[in-house]
Amino acid sequence: MSRSLSKGPYVDANLLKKISGHKPADLDVIKTWARRSQISPEMIGFTFGVHNGKTHLAVFVTEEMVGHRLGEFSPTRKFTRHGGKMQKELEMKKKEAEISAAKSAKTATETKKK
């Protein structure tokens, strides 16, 4: 559910305090835990370290991000891969194809040298 228009956008006060009076080139990465904070036009050009529950991921704010939340650009879950027996077989075939291609390229260069 969206925030009421009469209340206006929510921007963390501490976050605004950190960027007020500074230029984007002055500050390196601004660490924050305020994932719920909306991106305002004053934040354009700054790099925020948004906490994802484990580490701070660097998020460079651009014009297209205004109105979105900081947490949208710092995923909290790490996608490894879709698992299963079929996926492992496909990966093994791919590795074998790469190895055979490398071997054939190596033999081709050796025969050219002779």
TIVO-2410 file (N, C-alpha, C; in nm, 3 decimals):
# residues 114
REC num residu      c1      c2      c3 atome chaine
REC   1      M   0.084  -0.117   0.000     N      A
REC   1      M   0.000   0.000   0.000    CA      A
REC   1      M   0.089   0.124   0.000     C      A
REC   2      S   0.054   0.222  -0.080     N      A
REC   2      S   0.136   0.341  -0.091    CA      A
REC   2      S   0.109   0.436   0.025     C      A
REC   3      R   0.200   0.527   0.044     N      A
REC   3      R   0.190   0.625   0.152    CA      A
REC   3      R   0.090   0.733   0.111     C      A
REC   4      S   0.017   0.787   0.208     N      A
REC   4      S  -0.081   0.891   0.184    CA      A
REC   4      S  -0.017   1.015   0.125     C      A
REC   5      L  -0.079   1.075   0.026     N      A
REC   5      L  -0.024   1.194  -0.038    CA      A
REC   5      L  -0.017   1.311   0.059     C      A
REC   6      S  -0.108   1.317   0.156     N      A
REC   6      S  -0.104   1.428   0.251    CA      A
REC   6      S   0.017   1.420   0.343     C      A
REC   7      K   0.068   1.301   0.367     N      A
REC   7      K   0.188   1.285   0.451    CA      A
REC   7      K   0.315   1.316   0.375     C      A
REC   8      G   0.318   1.292   0.247     N      A
REC   8      G   0.438   1.316   0.169    CA      A
REC   8      G   0.531   1.196   0.175     C      A
REC   9      P   0.642   1.200   0.100     N      A
REC   9      P   0.734   1.087   0.097    CA      A
REC   9      P   0.813   1.076   0.228     C      A
REC  10      Y   0.848   0.953   0.263     N      A
REC  10      Y   0.928   0.931   0.384    CA      A
REC  10      Y   1.075   0.927   0.346     C      A
REC  11      V   1.151   1.019   0.404     N      A
REC  11      V   1.295   1.020   0.388    CA      A
REC  11      V   1.354   1.027   0.528     C      A
REC  12      D   1.443   0.936   0.560     N      A
REC  12      D   1.502   0.930   0.693    CA      A
REC  12      D   1.574   1.061   0.724     C      A
REC  13      A   1.547   1.118   0.841     N      A
REC  13      A   1.605   1.247   0.879    CA      A
REC  13      A   1.757   1.238   0.893     C      A
REC  14      N   1.807   1.128   0.946     N      A
REC  14      N   1.953   1.113   0.961    CA      A
REC  14      N   2.022   1.107   0.826     C      A
REC  15      L   1.956   1.049   0.729     N      A
REC  15      L   2.012   1.039   0.594    CA      A
REC  15      L   2.021   1.177   0.530     C      A
REC  16      L   1.917   1.258   0.547     N      A
REC  16      L   1.920   1.394   0.494    CA      A
REC  16      L   2.027   1.478   0.564     C      A
REC  17      K   2.046   1.454   0.693     N      A
REC  17      K   2.147   1.527   0.769    CA      A
REC  17      K   2.288   1.495   0.718     C      A
REC  18      K   2.309   1.369   0.680     N      A
REC  18      K   2.441   1.327   0.631    CA      A
REC  18      K   2.476   1.391   0.497     C      A
REC  19      I   2.375   1.414   0.410     N      A
REC  19      I   2.406   1.468   0.278    CA      A
REC  19      I   2.389   1.619   0.269     C      A
REC  20      S   2.328   1.681   0.369     N      A
REC  20      S   2.305   1.825   0.362    CA      A
REC  20      S   2.438   1.901   0.370     C      A
REC  21      G   2.453   1.997   0.281     N      A
REC  21      G   2.573   2.080   0.280    CA      A
REC  21      G   2.693   2.016   0.213     C      A
REC  22      H   2.676   1.900   0.155     N      A
REC  22      H   2.786   1.830   0.089    CA      A
REC  22      H   2.756   1.815  -0.060     C      A
REC  23      K   2.862   1.802  -0.136     N      A
REC  23      K   2.850   1.771  -0.278    CA      A
REC  23      K   2.876   1.622  -0.296     C      A
REC  24      P   2.823   1.561  -0.402     N      A
REC  24      P   2.846   1.417  -0.423    CA      A
REC  24      P   2.994   1.381  -0.433     C      A
REC  25      A   3.077   1.470  -0.483     N      A
REC  25      A   3.219   1.439  -0.497    CA      A
REC  25      A   3.291   1.443  -0.362     C      A
REC  26      D   3.234   1.514  -0.264     N      A
REC  26      D   3.299   1.528  -0.133    CA      A
REC  26      D   3.297   1.398  -0.053     C      A
REC  27      L   3.185   1.328  -0.058     N      A
REC  27      L   3.167   1.208   0.025    CA      A
REC  27      L   3.189   1.082  -0.056     C      A
REC  28      D   3.243   0.980   0.011     N      A
REC  28      D   3.267   0.852  -0.056    CA      A
REC  28      D   3.139   0.769  -0.054     C      A
REC  29      V   3.124   0.678   0.039     N      A
REC  29      V   3.004   0.595   0.051    CA      A
REC  29      V   2.938   0.628   0.184     C      A
REC  30      I   2.809   0.656   0.180     N      A
REC  30      I   2.735   0.688   0.301    CA      A
REC  30      I   2.662   0.562   0.345     C      A
REC  31      K   2.704   0.504   0.456     N      A
REC  31      K   2.642   0.381   0.505    CA      A
REC  31      K   2.507   0.413   0.567     C      A
REC  32      T   2.408   0.329   0.536     N      A
REC  32      T   2.275   0.347   0.592    CA      A
REC  32      T   2.204   0.214   0.610     C      A
REC  33      W   2.119   0.212   0.712     N      A
REC  33      W   2.033   0.096   0.737    CA      A
REC  33      W   1.889   0.130   0.701     C      A
REC  34      A   1.864   0.252   0.654     N      A
REC  34      A   1.729   0.301   0.626    CA      A
REC  34      A   1.684   0.256   0.487     C      A
REC  35      R   1.651   0.130   0.473     N      A
REC  35      R   1.609   0.074   0.346    CA      A
REC  35      R   1.472   0.127   0.305     C      A
REC  36      R   1.392   0.168   0.403     N      A
REC  36      R   1.255   0.214   0.375    CA      A
REC  36      R   1.250   0.358   0.327     C      A
REC  37      S   1.361   0.427   0.330     N      A
REC  37      S   1.367   0.567   0.292    CA      A
REC  37      S   1.354   0.583   0.140     C      A
REC  38      Q   1.270   0.679   0.098     N      A
REC  38      Q   1.254   0.706  -0.044    CA      A
REC  38      Q   1.370   0.792  -0.093     C      A
REC  39      I   1.401   0.776  -0.220     N      A
REC  39      I   1.508   0.854  -0.281    CA      A
REC  39      I   1.451   0.987  -0.327     C      A
REC  40      S   1.512   1.095  -0.279     N      A
REC  40      S   1.466   1.230  -0.314    CA      A
REC  40      S   1.564   1.291  -0.415     C      A
REC  41      P   1.524   1.397  -0.483     N      A
REC  41      P   1.613   1.460  -0.582    CA      A
REC  41      P   1.745   1.512  -0.524     C      A
REC  42      E   1.749   1.542  -0.394     N      A
REC  42      E   1.873   1.589  -0.332    CA      A
REC  42      E   1.979   1.479  -0.326     C      A
REC  43      M   1.937   1.354  -0.336     N      A
REC  43      M   2.029   1.240  -0.322    CA      A
REC  43      M   2.098   1.202  -0.453     C      A
REC  44      I   2.062   1.264  -0.564     N      A
REC  44      I   2.118   1.228  -0.694    CA      A
REC  44      I   2.269   1.254  -0.694     C      A
REC  45      G   2.343   1.153  -0.736     N      A
REC  45      G   2.488   1.164  -0.745    CA      A
REC  45      G   2.563   1.105  -0.627     C      A
REC  46      F   2.495   1.084  -0.516     N      A
REC  46      F   2.559   1.027  -0.398    CA      A
REC  46      F   2.561   0.874  -0.409     C      A
REC  47      T   2.656   0.813  -0.340     N      A
REC  47      T   2.664   0.667  -0.333    CA      A
REC  47      T   2.632   0.626  -0.190     C      A
REC  48      F   2.530   0.543  -0.176     N      A
REC  48      F   2.488   0.496  -0.044    CA      A
REC  48      F   2.525   0.349  -0.028     C      A
REC  49      G   2.571   0.314   0.090     N      A
REC  49      G   2.596   0.174   0.125    CA      A
REC  49      G   2.472   0.123   0.195     C      A
REC  50      V   2.382   0.059   0.123     N      A
REC  50      V   2.254   0.014   0.178    CA      A
REC  50      V   2.271  -0.125   0.235     C      A
REC  51      H   2.234  -0.141   0.362     N      A
REC  51      H   2.252  -0.268   0.432    CA      A
REC  51      H   2.150  -0.370   0.384     C      A
REC  52      N   2.198  -0.492   0.353     N      A
REC  52      N   2.107  -0.596   0.306    CA      A
REC  52      N   2.087  -0.705   0.410     C      A
REC  53      G   2.129  -0.680   0.531     N      A
REC  53      G   2.117  -0.779   0.637    CA      A
REC  53      G   2.249  -0.842   0.672     C      A
REC  54      K   2.345  -0.833   0.582     N      A
REC  54      K   2.477  -0.890   0.605    CA      A
REC  54      K   2.587  -0.789   0.577     C      A
REC  55      T   2.579  -0.724   0.461     N      A
REC  55      T   2.682  -0.627   0.422    CA      A
REC  55      T   2.614  -0.501   0.368     C      A
REC  56      H   2.694  -0.400   0.343     N      A
REC  56      H   2.645  -0.278   0.280    CA      A
REC  56      H   2.677  -0.285   0.132     C      A
REC  57      L   2.574  -0.280   0.047     N      A
REC  57      L   2.593  -0.282  -0.097    CA      A
REC  57      L   2.590  -0.139  -0.149     C      A
REC  58      A   2.687  -0.104  -0.232     N      A
REC  58      A   2.696   0.031  -0.285    CA      A
REC  58      A   2.587   0.055  -0.389     C      A
REC  59      V   2.513   0.165  -0.371     N      A
REC  59      V   2.405   0.204  -0.462    CA      A
REC  59      V   2.432   0.348  -0.505     C      A
REC  60      F   2.460   0.367  -0.634     N      A
REC  60      F   2.481   0.501  -0.689    CA      A
REC  60      F   2.346   0.553  -0.736     C      A
REC  61      V   2.303   0.665  -0.683     N      A
REC  61      V   2.169   0.719  -0.710    CA      A
REC  61      V   2.170   0.801  -0.838     C      A
REC  62      T   2.077   0.768  -0.930     N      A
REC  62      T   2.060   0.842  -1.055    CA      A
REC  62      T   1.919   0.902  -1.058     C      A
REC  63      E   1.891   0.979  -1.162     N      A
REC  63      E   1.761   1.046  -1.174    CA      A
REC  63      E   1.645   0.947  -1.184     C      A
REC  64      E   1.667   0.833  -1.248     N      A
REC  64      E   1.559   0.736  -1.266    CA      A
REC  64      E   1.514   0.672  -1.135     C      A
REC  65      M   1.597   0.681  -1.032     N      A
REC  65      M   1.567   0.616  -0.905    CA      A
REC  65      M   1.480   0.702  -0.812     C      A
REC  66      V   1.460   0.827  -0.845     N      A
REC  66      V   1.384   0.917  -0.758    CA      A
REC  66      V   1.242   0.863  -0.742     C      A
REC  67      G   1.197   0.857  -0.616     N      A
REC  67      G   1.064   0.804  -0.585    CA      A
REC  67      G   1.066   0.659  -0.542     C      A
REC  68      H   1.173   0.588  -0.572     N      A
REC  68      H   1.185   0.448  -0.529    CA      A
REC  68      H   1.246   0.443  -0.389     C      A
REC  69      R   1.247   0.326  -0.330     N      A
REC  69      R   1.306   0.307  -0.198    CA      A
REC  69      R   1.449   0.259  -0.213     C      A
REC  70      L   1.532   0.291  -0.115     N      A
REC  70      L   1.672   0.247  -0.119    CA      A
REC  70      L   1.683   0.095  -0.115     C      A
REC  71      G   1.595   0.030  -0.043     N      A
REC  71      G   1.599  -0.115  -0.029    CA      A
REC  71      G   1.574  -0.191  -0.157     C      A
REC  72      E   1.513  -0.125  -0.256     N      A
REC  72      E   1.485  -0.192  -0.383    CA      A
REC  72      E   1.613  -0.224  -0.459     C      A
REC  73      F   1.719  -0.152  -0.431     N      A
REC  73      F   1.844  -0.167  -0.505    CA      A
REC  73      F   1.949  -0.245  -0.427     C      A
REC  74      S   1.910  -0.303  -0.315     N      A
REC  74      S   2.000  -0.385  -0.235    CA      A
REC  74      S   1.929  -0.515  -0.199     C      A
REC  75      P   1.938  -0.617  -0.285     N      A
REC  75      P   1.864  -0.741  -0.260    CA      A
REC  75      P   1.912  -0.812  -0.134     C      A
REC  76      T   1.817  -0.870  -0.061     N      A
REC  76      T   1.849  -0.937   0.065    CA      A
REC  76      T   1.873  -1.086   0.047     C      A
REC  77      R   1.838  -1.140  -0.066     N      A
REC  77      R   1.859  -1.283  -0.089    CA      A
REC  77      R   1.957  -1.303  -0.204     C      A
REC  78      K   2.040  -1.405  -0.188     N      A
REC  78      K   2.141  -1.435  -0.289    CA      A
REC  78      K   2.095  -1.552  -0.374     C      A
REC  79      F   2.081  -1.529  -0.505     N      A
REC  79      F   2.040  -1.636  -0.595    CA      A
REC  79      F   2.163  -1.716  -0.634     C      A
REC  80      T   2.162  -1.845  -0.607     N      A
REC  80      T   2.275  -1.929  -0.645    CA      A
REC  80      T   2.250  -1.988  -0.782     C      A
REC  81      R   2.149  -2.071  -0.795     N      A
REC  81      R   2.111  -2.126  -0.924    CA      A
REC  81      R   1.992  -2.218  -0.901     C      A
REC  82      H   1.924  -2.251  -1.008     N      A
REC  82      H   1.820  -2.350  -1.000    CA      A
REC  82      H   1.888  -2.485  -0.994     C      A
REC  83      G   1.849  -2.566  -0.899     N      A
REC  83      G   1.920  -2.691  -0.876    CA      A
REC  83      G   1.858  -2.810  -0.944     C      A
REC  84      G   1.903  -2.925  -0.902     N      A
REC  84      G   1.848  -3.049  -0.955    CA      A
REC  84      G   1.951  -3.126  -1.036     C      A
REC  85      K   1.916  -3.249  -1.062     N      A
REC  85      K   2.005  -3.340  -1.134    CA      A
REC  85      K   2.026  -3.295  -1.278     C      A
REC  86      M   1.921  -3.248  -1.344     N      A
REC  86      M   1.933  -3.205  -1.483    CA      A
REC  86      M   2.029  -3.087  -1.497     C      A
REC  87      Q   2.021  -2.993  -1.404     N      A
REC  87      Q   2.107  -2.875  -1.411    CA      A
REC  87      Q   2.253  -2.915  -1.396     C      A
REC  88      K   2.282  -3.007  -1.305     N      A
REC  88      K   2.421  -3.052  -1.286    CA      A
REC  88      K   2.473  -3.120  -1.411     C      A
REC  89      E   2.388  -3.201  -1.476     N      A
REC  89      E   2.430  -3.269  -1.599    CA      A
REC  89      E   2.459  -3.168  -1.710     C      A
REC  90      L   2.376  -3.066  -1.722     N      A
REC  90      L   2.399  -2.962  -1.823    CA      A
REC  90      L   2.530  -2.888  -1.798     C      A
REC  91      E   2.558  -2.858  -1.672     N      A
REC  91      E   2.682  -2.789  -1.639    CA      A
REC  91      E   2.804  -2.875  -1.669     C      A
REC  92      M   2.794  -3.005  -1.641     N      A
REC  92      M   2.905  -3.096  -1.668    CA      A
REC  92      M   2.932  -3.104  -1.819     C      A
REC  93      K   2.826  -3.114  -1.899     N      A
REC  93      K   2.842  -3.119  -2.045    CA      A
REC  93      K   2.906  -2.990  -2.096     C      A
REC  94      K   2.868  -2.879  -2.040     N      A
REC  94      K   2.924  -2.751  -2.082    CA      A
REC  94      K   3.073  -2.744  -2.049     C      A
REC  95      K   3.111  -2.789  -1.929     N      A
REC  95      K   3.253  -2.791  -1.890    CA      A
REC  95      K   3.333  -2.883  -1.981     C      A
REC  96      E   3.278  -3.001  -2.012     N      A
REC  96      E   3.348  -3.095  -2.099    CA      A
REC  96      E   3.367  -3.037  -2.238     C      A
REC  97      A   3.267  -2.966  -2.288     N      A
REC  97      A   3.278  -2.903  -2.419    CA      A
REC  97      A   3.387  -2.795  -2.419     C      A
REC  98      E   3.396  -2.718  -2.311     N      A
REC  98      E   3.500  -2.615  -2.301    CA      A
REC  98      E   3.639  -2.679  -2.295     C      A
REC  99      I   3.653  -2.786  -2.221     N      A
REC  99      I   3.782  -2.855  -2.210    CA      A
REC  99      I   3.824  -2.912  -2.344     C      A
REC 100      S   3.731  -2.976  -2.414     N      A
REC 100      S   3.765  -3.035  -2.544    CA      A
REC 100      S   3.800  -2.926  -2.646     C      A
REC 101      A   3.732  -2.812  -2.640     N      A
REC 101      A   3.764  -2.700  -2.730    CA      A
REC 101      A   3.902  -2.646  -2.701     C      A
REC 102      A   3.938  -2.637  -2.573     N      A
REC 102      A   4.071  -2.588  -2.537    CA      A
REC 102      A   4.179  -2.684  -2.582     C      A
REC 103      K   4.153  -2.815  -2.570     N      A
REC 103      K   4.251  -2.915  -2.612    CA      A
REC 103      K   4.270  -2.911  -2.763     C      A
REC 104      S   4.162  -2.897  -2.837     N      A
REC 104      S   4.174  -2.894  -2.983    CA      A
REC 104      S   4.247  -2.767  -3.028     C      A
REC 105      A   4.225  -2.658  -2.961     N      A
REC 105      A   4.297  -2.534  -2.995    CA      A
REC 105      A   4.445  -2.547  -2.964     C      A
REC 106      K   4.475  -2.615  -2.855     N      A
REC 106      K   4.615  -2.634  -2.817    CA      A
REC 106      K   4.687  -2.723  -2.918     C      A
REC 107      T   4.622  -2.831  -2.962     N      A
REC 107      T   4.685  -2.920  -3.060    CA      A
REC 107      T   4.701  -2.849  -3.195     C      A
REC 108      A   4.607  -2.763  -3.228     N      A
REC 108      A   4.615  -2.690  -3.355    CA      A
REC 108      A   4.733  -2.593  -3.355     C      A
REC 109      T   4.760  -2.529  -3.242     N      A
REC 109      T   4.875  -2.438  -3.234    CA      A
REC 109      T   5.007  -2.514  -3.235     C      A
REC 110      E   5.007  -2.633  -3.174     N      A
REC 110      E   5.130  -2.713  -3.172    CA      A
REC 110      E   5.164  -2.765  -3.311     C      A
REC 111      T   5.064  -2.801  -3.390     N      A
REC 111      T   5.092  -2.851  -3.525    CA      A
REC 111      T   5.138  -2.738  -3.616     C      A
REC 112      K   5.094  -2.617  -3.594     N      A
REC 112      K   5.139  -2.503  -3.675    CA      A
REC 112      K   5.284  -2.470  -3.646     C      A
REC 113      K   5.329  -2.490  -3.523     N      A
REC 113      K   5.468  -2.461  -3.486    CA      A
REC 113      K   5.564  -2.558  -3.551     C      A
REC 114      K   5.520  -2.682  -3.577     N      A
REC 114      K   5.608  -2.785  -3.633    CA      A
REC 114      K   5.621  -2.765  -3.778     C      A
***
